[in-house]
Each structure stands twice: as C-alpha cells, then as structure tokens.
Amino acid sequence: RIDLKKGTASLLTYGAGSDISFQLLQRSSPSYLDSHNRIMLASYALITDNVFVDAMLAASTPQAYNLAADTTGSVFREGVFTASVAVETATGAPAEFVLVASNVFSDIGGWSTFYPQTYGTQNVSGVATAGTLGVSVSGLPVIHDRNLAAGAILVSNRSAASWIEVAPALASADNVSQLGRDVAVYGYGTAATFTAAGIISLEVV
C-alpha cells in the first residue's frame, strides 16, 4: 500500500499596474510602454523570488557553519558536501544547487582555495570567476540570490520545493475618461515545500 499525502497552500495574486496617458504611449521614443513592462516583469520576478526563498528558509533544517572562521572555503566545501548527503537522504537525490546571500557570495570570491576556472582547478575547493560570476563548490553551482538575508546559505534540489505559478501576464484596457490606458502585470503563485528535510540551511554561528 502506498499513501500519498495531500497538502494545501494559499494561491496568492501578485501584480502592479499604471495608468499611462495616450500621449506618452503614442509619442515616446524609445517606447515608454516597453520600458514600463520590462521593469514590471523584473519587479514581479524579484517579489516572487523573495517570497519563495523566505519560504525555503522557514522550512529548512539548520546545519551549523562558522562563516567568520572560514577564511579559505574548506569548511564551506565540507559543509556543502555534508548538506548534500542530508538532501540525498531526505529526497533520494543529492543536492543540485547552493543559494547564497550577497555577502557570502562576495566572501567566496576572496577565498584562497577558490580559483578562476581559466587558471586550472586541480586540487582546489571550488571555482570562482569574476568575469562571469560563475561559482561552484564540489561540482554544485553556487547561485547568488539578492533576496536572501545576510549570511544565508541554502543547499537543496528541485524535488524538495518548488515555486508554482501561472506565469506573469499582461492586462490592459483603455481609460477614455482620462485619455490613457491602464496597464498591469499580474500572476498567481505559491511556494510548495514537498520535503522540508531536503532543504538544508548552513546556519552561521
């Protein structure tokens, strides 16, 4: 007998809009509307990412890590490997990525055992290349997430949690009484944690 658990999550609406005058829509060059929608979509991605990483942090299992004492990155490598084992134990598959806050990402770039990819990587803890901002440790990509609180480090895989959404869409309608057009970007989304034990946070001590 196999029992599949059922869970629920609140589906939220994320959106923002503007009332743009016909004059601005028709006379701007380059197009104001194109710039407006591009900024709105970037903001939508920023907001929803923030909600998702907050949910992952809240659901994560802490694992102690001393960032201040790790001047070479060797402790970080060990911590990530240990976390990947915990992820594999919980989900049946090892970790696929490491999400880090801005200050951690900057620290990694200065560690003596993390070399740029182009300089050769034999017998090193990981790679960190300023030209591409490509960073990896023990074969896992280290991803910079600006929405993570200072010091935050998350190790996980895609089967542990997911951001479920109806992709952002555009809505518009002319507002004749104000000689303009209402333009909005909106979407529906929720953070789904499938296996909380498969989300490991390296807690800075």
Secondary structure, 3 states (H helix, E strand, C coil): CCCCCCCCCCCEEEEEEEEEEHHHHHHCCCCHHHHHHHHHHHHHHHHHHHHHHHHHHHHCEEEEECCCCCCCCHHHHHHHHHHHHHHHHHHCCCCCEEEECHHHHHHHHHCCCEECHHHCCCCCCEEEECCCCEEEECCEEEEECCCCCCCCEEEECCCCEEEEEEEEEEEEEEEHHHCEEEEEEEEEEEEEECCHHHCEEEEEC
